[in-house]
Amino acid sequence: MKIRKFRVGWVVFSLSAAAVLVYHQVKAAEPSFDCTAVTEGSIEAMICQDDELAALDIKLSEVYKQAAGKATNEHPPTLKAEQRGWVKGRNECWKADDKKSCVVSEYRQRIAELQARYGLIQATATVTYLCTDQPGSEVVATYFPTDPPTLIAERGDSVSLMYQQESASGTKYVGRNESLWEHQGEARVTWGYGAPELQCKLQQ
């Protein structure tokens, strides 16, 4: 098919190129929220203008719906409140030097958290670490192949979700106030803000 061209001033426009431009405008990012209602320059506006971030938002929306289906008997009902808090935290990425990297990290961690906490992805292993701080002290860790990898650790009545971090040796997971660093069947565990490090061994 012959491509028709026409001249305006010194610029030559190709109708086929114009058609491609219109196509890309139609295929603009479409996250789960209404982009017509966002504030210019906001994190939401950035998500609307970025296909990768929009895709992450859609993914989180799908995972959130799956989690909500499993949280119907949750008492107290914390999922909605936590999600609102997460959105506020995500929007704080406007303060970051690399705003996009910050937003990507927030989405990846939230998706992984919901998948692990609500059993939306099958665990790869559950292991017990015996610690030396007191008789009967143990940490039970359940590992999930999320992105990034996560574990849910239980110690007594306390539970902590941790994300895998880069480590020169072994495997290190870090949560809000807890950490677990495993290497060759031994683990160094910190449980609670300012708590001393525990020396633990994998239960055989």
Backbone as a ProteinNet text record, in pm:
[ID]
protein_1_A
[PRIMARY]
MKIRKFRVGWVVFSLSAAAVLVYHQVKAAEPSFDCTAVTEGSIEAMICQDDELAALDIKLSEVYKQAAGKATNEHPPTLKAEQRGWVKGRNECWKADDKKSCVVSEYRQRIAELQARYGLIQATATVTYLCTDQPGSEVVATYFPTDPPTLIAERGDSVSLMYQQESASGTKYVGRNESLWEHQGEARVTWGYGAPELQCKLQQ
[TERTIARY]
85.1	0	88.5	56.7	136.4	107.3	211.7	198.1	184.7	75.7	51.8	121.9	176	245.3	194.2	199.1	163.1	256.6	274.1	374.8	306.1	350.6	304.9	429.7	448	570.5	689.3	784.9	902.9	894.9	782.3	771.5	688.9	738.7	665.8	610.8	480.7	415.6	380.5	405.3	366.3	239.3	136.5	11.6	31	119.8	144.7	209.9	303	367	265.9	174.7	71.7	-17.9	-45.7	-129.8	-61.4	71.6	146.6	142.5	156.2	151.1	16.5	-91.6	-225	-238.9	-186.8	-196.2	-129.5	-8.6	61.6	-10.8	-77	-153.9	-271.6	-333.5	-444.9	-396.4	-273.2	-218.4	-143.6	-172.4	-105.3	-135.6	-52.9	-65.9	-205.1	-258.2	-391.3	-387.1	-352.4	-350.7	-492.4	-503.5	-634.7	-718.3	-657	-731.6	-754.9	-838.7	-879.2	-771.3	-706.8	-598.8	-649.3	-777	-828.5	-843	-834.7	-856	-726.8	-612	-486.3	-435.2	-348.5	-288.5	-160.3	-144.3	-24.3	100.7	200.6	325.2	324.8	210.7	201	256	272.3	316.2	213	83.6	-20.3	-7.6	23.7	41	158.5	264.8	380.7	344.5	264.4	220.3	136.8	49.9	-34.5	46.6	163.4	245.8	354	358.9	465.1	404.2	427.3	365.8	409.4	536.9	585.8	515.6	503.6	438.6	289.3	227.6	85.5	62.1	152.8	140.6	155.2	245.6	261.3	135.7	75.1	-47.4	-160.7	-172.1	-273.1	-245.8	-118.8	-82.3	-119.5	-88.8	-123	-273.6	-348.6	-494.4	-548.6	-492.7	-536.5	-501.6	-379	-334.8	-416.2	-445	-525.1	-664.2	-726.2	-858	-852.2	-746	-729.1	-713.6	-634.3	-614.5	-744.9	-821.5	-948.6	-1044.9	-1037.8	-1123.2	-1090.3	-965.2	-923.9	-931.1	-957.9	-958.6	-1099.6	-1197.9	-1337.2	-1364.5	-1291.3	-1311.4	-1202.1	-1131.8	-1020.8	-1073.6	-1027.8	-1069.1	-945.2	-925.9	-1005.2	-974.5	-1062.8	-1040.4	-931.6	-810.5	-696.6	-652.1	-694	-641.8	-667.6	-792.2	-825	-745.8	-739	-666.5	-518.3	-461.5	-320.9	-296.7	-391.7	-375.1	-378.3	-468	-471.3	-339.1	-287.4	-158.6	-46.6	-54.1	48.2	44.8	-74.7	-87.9	-23	-47.1	14.8	166.3	214.9	359.7	418.3	348.1	393.6	403.4	306.1	304.4	414.6	473.9	586.4	712.1	706.7	822.2	857.2	770.6	803.5	924.9	956.1	1071.1	1202	1192.1	1310.5	1390.3	1521.1	1605.2	1567.5	1543.3	1499.6	1355.4	1262.5	1121.8	1070.1	1106.3	1054.4	1104.6	1232.5	1286.5	1216.3	1188.4	1117.6	978.9	905.9	769.8	772.3	865	877.9	901.2	991.6	1021.6	898.4	823.4	703.3	601.5	581	485.6	532	658	708.8	698	732.5	726.6	582.6	491.5	351	289.2	316.8	266.5	319.8	450.1	510.7	452.1	430.2	373	235	148.1	13.2	14.8	101	109.5	152.8	248.2	297.8	198.8	153	65.9	-66	-120.5	-251.7	-244.6	-124.9	-109.3	-150.6	-121.6	-159.2	-55.4	57.2	163.6	216.2	247.1	285.8	424.8	438.8	567.9	664.5	792	893.5	945.6	940.8	991.7	950.5	940.6	921.7	1025.7	1107.5	1216.1	1213.2	1275.7	1282.4	1427.4	1454.1	1587	1580.8	1669.3	1676.9	1779.2	1737.7	1823.5	1875.5	1982.2	2053.6	2023	1930.7	1909.2	1838.4	1753	1681.6	1628.4	1607.6	1557.5	1424.3	1409.8	1284.8	1267.8	1366.9	1355.6	1377.9	1285.4	1298.3	1232.7	1275.7	1218.2	1176.3	1048.8	997.2	984.2	1052.7	1054.1	992	895.6	832.7	873.8	933.3	990.2	894.6	885.9	796.2	874.6	848.4	918.6	855.2	836.5	779.3	889.9	856.7	954.2	941.8	1030.5	1147.2	1107.4	1198.6	1168.8	1138.7	1048.2	1008	1008.3	1001.2	973.8	884.4	807.7	729.4	787.5	840.1	903	812	807.5	727.5	817.1	802.5	876.2	782	741.8	641.5	510.8	457.5	333.7	356.8	483.3	516.2	539.7	500.6	517.5	582.6	675.9	743.8	757	718.2	741	873.9	959.7	1091.5	1114.3	1193.2	1227.8	1375.8	1407.5	1546.6	1626.2	1746.9	1835.7	1965	2036.8	2166.7	2261.2	2341.3	2432.2	2558.3	2673.8	2800.7	2810.6	2746.4	2747.9	2616.7	2573.5	2449.6	2329	2218.4	2093.2	2039.1	2014.2	1971	1830.8	1745.7	1610.2	1593.4	1524.8	1507.2	1360.8	1305.8	1170	1169.8	1059.6	1049.2	1149.3	1148.7	1243	1313.4	1305.2	1364	1451.3	1543.7	1625.5	1666.6	1694	1739.7	1844.4	1964.5	2076.5	2122.9	2092.7	2121.3	2241.8	2328.7	2446	2486.6	2480.7	2523.6	2459.2	2328.6	2254.6	2255	2321.4	2321.3	2258.3	2194	2126.3	2155.6	2173.1	2183.3	2053.4	1982.7	1847.4	1842	1784.2	1753.2	1602.2	1547.8	1402.5	1360.1	1320	1277.9	1380.8	1331.8	1418.9	1521.4	1649.5	1756.4	1784.4	1721.2	1740.4	1876.4	1933.6	2063.1	2047.4	2154.3	2152.6	2152.2	2066	2056.9	2135	2201	2269.6	2179	2142.1	2045.1	2098.9	2050.2	2090	1967.9	1981.8	1872.8	1841.7	1715.1	1672.7	1677.6	1744.8	1759.4	1641.3
-119.5	0	124.4	217.5	339	432.9	483.8	576.5	718.4	779.9	917.7	1013.6	1118.8	1218.4	1357.9	1448	1585.1	1677.6	1797.3	1890.3	2009.2	2039.1	2159	2237.4	2353	2429	2345.1	2320	2243.6	2100.9	2059.8	1928.1	1835.6	1717.4	1616.4	1513	1491.3	1397	1270.4	1157.1	1028.4	983.5	949	903.9	776.1	689.2	564.1	591.5	686.5	722.7	783.4	865.8	925.8	817.8	714.3	605	531.6	513.2	447.2	531.3	663.4	753.2	744.1	746.2	734.9	602.8	495.4	362.6	361.7	420.8	423.2	509.4	614.1	696	616.5	535.7	451.8	346.7	296.4	190.5	245.1	365.9	424.5	342.8	364.7	288.2	301.9	192.5	192.7	112.5	175.1	105.8	79	29.9	-8.5	111	229	347.3	442.7	541.6	636.4	742.7	740.2	835	977.1	992.9	1127.9	1206.7	1138.3	1205	1231.7	1200.4	1215.6	1358.4	1394.8	1527.5	1529.1	1628.1	1638.6	1643.7	1565.5	1561.5	1466.4	1400.1	1306.4	1170.1	1083.8	946.7	873.4	898.8	836	877.1	1003.8	1050.2	979.6	958.7	888	743.8	679.5	542.6	537.9	636.9	642	659.8	718.5	748.3	643.5	539.3	439.2	299.2	230.2	99.1	-3.6	0.3	-95.6	-76.2	48.6	76.8	45.7	75.6	44.7	-106.3	-184.5	-330	-381.7	-321.6	-360.7	-327.4	-213.5	-174.8	-273.7	-315.1	-414.9	-546.1	-587.1	-710.8	-704.7	-591.6	-577.4	-581.5	-518.3	-519.2	-661.2	-744.4	-883.5	-962	-942.7	-1013.7	-968.2	-838	-785.2	-849.2	-864.2	-927.6	-1071.2	-1142.9	-1280.3	-1284	-1190.4	-1184	-1148.6	-1055	-1014.8	-1133	-1221.9	-1339.7	-1433.5	-1428.8	-1514.3	-1442.5	-1311.3	-1232.2	-1203.2	-1275	-1246.9	-1271.4	-1363.7	-1394.2	-1333.9	-1237.7	-1176.1	-1083.4	-1104.2	-1021	-975.6	-844.5	-739.6	-733.1	-674.2	-666.1	-563.9	-611.3	-520.4	-497.7	-583.8	-577.2	-441.6	-392.4	-264.6	-149.6	-148.4	-40.9	-45.1	-165	-178.3	-133.1	-163.6	-123.1	29.1	93	239.8	297.4	235.8	280.2	257.7	144.6	116.5	220.5	257.9	357.7	489.4	529	652.5	639.7	521.4	499.7	501.1	439.5	441.1	583.4	664.6	802.4	888.1	840.5	911.3	897.9	813.2	796.5	924.5	1024.4	1151.7	1216.1	1173.6	1228.2	1159.9	1043.5	964.1	1026.5	1001.3	1049.7	979.4	848.5	770.8	727.8	809	786.5	655	625.6	503.3	379.2	373.8	257.9	239	349.4	344.4	283.9	330	280.4	133.2	94	-47.2	-134.3	-91.9	-167.2	-178.8	-69.8	-72.3	-172.7	-173.4	-267.3	-411.8	-438.8	-575.5	-631.1	-548.6	-595.4	-616.4	-528.8	-544.9	-668.6	-692.3	-811.9	-936.4	-938.8	-1054.4	-1074.7	-964.7	-973.8	-1039.3	-992.9	-1048.7	-1194.5	-1227.6	-1366	-1459.2	-1414.7	-1498.7	-1503.5	-1388.6	-1383.3	-1456.6	-1449.6	-1509	-1640.1	-1697.1	-1828.5	-1834.5	-1728.6	-1723.8	-1791.8	-1826.9	-1896.3	-2006.4	-2120.6	-2235.9	-2217	-2249.7	-2239.1	-2344.8	-2311.8	-2406.1	-2492.7	-2440.7	-2517.7	-2452.3	-2534.4	-2485.7	-2553.9	-2473.8	-2529.1	-2467	-2537.2	-2490.8	-2468.5	-2352	-2320.9	-2320.8	-2397.4	-2402	-2300	-2212.1	-2101.4	-2125.1	-2057	-2084.8	-1987.4	-1893.1	-1791.4	-1846.4	-1948.4	-2009.5	-2146	-2237.3	-2369.3	-2361.1	-2439.1	-2442.3	-2328.7	-2240.7	-2127.2	-2174.7	-2138.3	-2178.8	-2075.8	-2077.2	-1992.8	-2083.7	-2076.9	-2155.6	-2063.9	-2099.3	-2014.3	-2087.9	-2023.4	-2077.3	-1989.5	-2052.1	-1978.9	-1979.4	-1863.6	-1849.6	-1799.3	-1856.5	-1814.8	-1692.1	-1588.1	-1462.8	-1381.4	-1263.8	-1175.3	-1036.3	-1002.7	-1077.5	-1194	-1292.5	-1405.1	-1356.5	-1426.8	-1389.5	-1510.7	-1482.9	-1587.9	-1530.1	-1617.4	-1580.2	-1657.5	-1584.1	-1644.4	-1631.7	-1738.7	-1740.4	-1774	-1696.8	-1722.3	-1693	-1797	-1780	-1732.9	-1623.7	-1566.9	-1458.5	-1435.7	-1328.5	-1383.6	-1304.4	-1341.9	-1225.8	-1255.5	-1151.5	-1193	-1103	-1122.6	-1058	-1133.4	-1082.5	-1099.5	-1005.3	-1007.5	-1040.9	-1116.9	-1151.6	-1029	-1017.3	-906.2	-959.3	-873.2	-913.4	-944.5	-1050.8	-1092.7	-1150.4	-1120.3	-1171.6	-1321.9	-1374.6	-1518.9	-1558.6	-1682.7	-1729.6	-1658.1	-1667.5	-1605.6	-1519.7	-1393.6	-1299.6	-1248.4	-1249.8	-1196.1	-1088.7	-981	-869.3	-828.2	-811.2	-763.5	-627	-591.9	-459.1	-441.5	-531.7	-525.4	-658.5	-748.1	-880.4	-911.4	-1004.7	-1050.5	-1194.7	-1264.3	-1403.2	-1422.4	-1457.8	-1476.5	-1620.2	-1698.9	-1842.5	-1876.3	-1962.5	-2007.4	-2145.9	-2243.9	-2381.3	-2439.6	-2424.8	-2487.2	-2410.2	-2296.1	-2212.2	-2077.4	-2017	-1889.6	-1791.4	-1666.6	-1557.1	-1480.3	-1476.4	-1419	-1299.8	-1191	-1075.6	-1064.5	-1060.4	-1060.2	-943.4	-833.4	-715.2	-604.3	-481	-364.9	-361.4	-353.4	-345.3	-473.9	-584.3	-712.5	-771.5	-849.1	-912	-1020.1	-1047.2	-1148.4	-1288.5	-1375.7	-1513.7	-1605.1	-1704.1	-1806.3	-1929.8	-1970.8	-2078.8	-2182.4	-2306.7	-2414.5	-2482.3	-2527.2	-2595.7	-2726.4	-2747.7	-2873	-2985.4	-3091.7	-3205.5	-3302
0	0	0	-89.1	-99.8	17.4	76.3	189.3	137.3	171.9	130.4	225.9	171.8	253	215.5	310.4	279.4	355.4	303.3	356	422.2	545.6	614.7	650.4	585.5	609.2	563	656.6	622.7	672.5	732.5	795.2	708.8	683	607.4	703.8	700.6	790.6	713.6	773.5	716.7	785.9	705.3	765.8	843.1	795.6	867.9	1002.5	1007.5	1134.4	1229.4	1173.7	1257.8	1316.7	1236.2	1285.4	1400	1387.7	1495.8	1622.4	1607.2	1722.1	1792.5	1715.3	1774.5	1846.7	1787.5	1850	1986.4	1993.4	2120.9	2223	2177.6	2270.6	2327.2	2242.4	2287.4	2385.7	2359.3	2443.5	2564.8	2606.6	2722.5	2847.6	2951.1	3075.2	3134.1	3180	3240.1	3370.4	3482.3	3610.9	3659.4	3782	3835	3878.5	3890.9	3934.7	3817.4	3840.1	3736	3716.2	3601.2	3575	3549.8	3521.8	3497.3	3627.6	3739.7	3868.1	3944.3	3884.5	3957.2	3948.2	4041.6	4044.8	3963.2	3880.4	3797.3	3884.7	3848.7	3923.7	4040.6	4066.6	4179.1	4140.3	4239.9	4213.9	4129.6	4155	4073.2	3926.9	3901.6	3764	3697.6	3773.5	3719	3682.2	3766.1	3739.2	3611.5	3594.1	3474.7	3346.9	3358.1	3241.2	3216.3	3300.4	3289.1	3281	3169.9	3149.2	3254.2	3294.1	3393.6	3527.6	3570	3697.7	3690	3576.5	3559.8	3568	3508.1	3512.2	3655.5	3731.8	3872.4	3952.8	3921.2	3990.8	3961.1	3834.7	3798.6	3870.4	3875.4	3943.6	4091.9	4155.6	4297	4316.7	4227.9	4238.5	4234.3	4145.6	4134.5	4261.2	4310	4430.9	4551.7	4559	4669.9	4671.6	4554.4	4547.9	4596.4	4560.6	4607.8	4759.8	4813.1	4957.8	5028.6	4971.4	5031.6	5038.9	4939.6	4940.7	5055	5102.3	5213.7	5347.9	5344.6	5467.6	5516.8	5465.6	5501.9	5650.2	5711.5	5853.9	5941.2	5888.1	5960.6	6069.5	6191.3	6305.4	6382.3	6396.6	6331.8	6182	6100.4	5956.1	5923.3	5906	5891.5	5746.5	5654.2	5517.9	5452.6	5458.7	5395.4	5457.3	5589.9	5658.5	5621.9	5616.1	5579.9	5436.2	5347.6	5208.2	5193.6	5268.1	5265.4	5315.9	5420.9	5473.5	5373.9	5302.7	5201.9	5089.9	5044.9	4937.9	4981.3	5104.3	5154.8	5155	5196.4	5196.9	5056.9	4962.1	4822.6	4770.9	4804.1	4755.1	4816.3	4925.7	4985.4	4900.5	4797	4708.3	4634.1	4637.8	4573.8	4639.5	4761.4	4832.6	4792.4	4724.8	4692.5	4578	4576.5	4467.2	4336.8	4345.2	4229.1	4254.4	4211.8	4243.6	4185.1	4061	3998.9	4071.3	4102.2	4173.5	4307.6	4374.8	4502.6	4485	4382	4358	4319.8	4233.5	4194.6	4317.7	4404.3	4526.5	4616	4630.3	4713.5	4659.7	4528.3	4469.2	4485.9	4455.5	4461.8	4604.3	4701.3	4839.7	4885.4	4845.6	4886.7	4823.7	4695.8	4628.3	4697.7	4725.6	4792.1	4931.3	5003.3	5138.2	5135.8	5047.3	5040.9	4997.2	4901.8	4856.1	4968.7	5049.8	5159.5	5275.6	5320.2	5438.4	5418.7	5297.5	5273.2	5195.7	5190.3	5129.4	4983.9	4907.5	4767	4678.7	4737.8	4667.6	4759.6	4704	4785.5	4844.9	4972.8	5040.4	4987	4987.2	4942.1	5055.9	5178.6	5293.2	5423.5	5528.2	5665.1	5752	5817.5	5898.7	6038.2	6132.3	6270.3	6309.2	6366.8	6418.7	6571.4	6633.8	6779.7	6827	6917.4	6960.5	7101.9	7137.2	7261.4	7373.6	7352.8	7455.6	7578.3	7558.8	7670.1	7627	7723.4	7687	7613.5	7507.2	7432.8	7334.9	7324.8	7232.9	7089.7	7001.5	6862.6	6771.2	6648.1	6544	6429.3	6393	6281.8	6161	6052.4	5932.4	5814.1	5750	5628.9	5511.9	5410.3	5297.4	5177.9	5109.4	4993.9	4872.2	4752.1	4629.9	4564.8	4642.8	4591.3	4525.2	4478	4415.8	4478.6	4574.4	4619.4	4710.9	4729.6	4818.7	4960.2	5027.3	5162.4	5253.9	5382.7	5481	5589	5649.6	5767.1	5884.5	5982.1	6098.1	6219.7	6298.6	6420.8	6538.8	6644.9	6768.9	6884.7	6952.9	7056.7	6995.7	7047.3	6995	6890.6	6854	6760.6	6620.3	6522.3	6381.6	6308.1	6218.5	6142.2	5996.1	5906.1	5763	5727	5657.3	5620.9	5471.5	5415.1	5273.3	5257.6	5153.6	5129.4	5086.2	5143.2	5112.1	5051.4	4982.7	4929.9	5045.2	5025.4	5131.2	5068.5	5129.2	5077.4	5094.7	5197.9	5222.3	5289.2	5265.6	5324.6	5266.4	5338	5294.6	5407.3	5377.8	5481.4	5450.9	5553.9	5544.5	5651.3	5614.8	5708.1	5710.8	5832.9	5851.6	5915.8	5980	6039.9	6153.7	6249.5	6362.6	6385.1	6285.4	6298.9	6177.7	6196.4	6084.6	6108	5999.5	6006.1	5898.6	5942.1	5849.5	5861	5757.8	5760.5	5674.5	5727.5	5652.5	5701.1	5609	5636.1	5762.6	5772.8	5882	6012.4	6017.1	6137	6102.1	6200.8	6176.8	6288.8	6249.2	6346.2	6337.2	6449	6450.9	6545	6496.1	6581.6	6587.9	6709.2	6725	6812.1	6748.6	6821.7	6812.5	6819	6806.4	6919.5	6882.6	6981	7054.5	7016.3	7085.3	7049.5	7140.6	7111.8	7004.8	6934.9	6829	6889.8	6839	6886.1	6793.4	6850.2	6772.6	6767	6647.8	6630.4	6532.3	6547.5	6457.8	6399.7	6276.5	6208.8	6279	6310.4	6375.4	6272.5	6307.9	6215.9	6230.4
[MASK]
++++++++++++++++++++++++++++++++++++++++++++++++++++++++++++++++++++++++++++++++++++++++++++++++++++++++++++++++++++++++++++++++++++++++++++++++++++++++++++++++++++++++++++++++++++++++++++++++++++++++++++

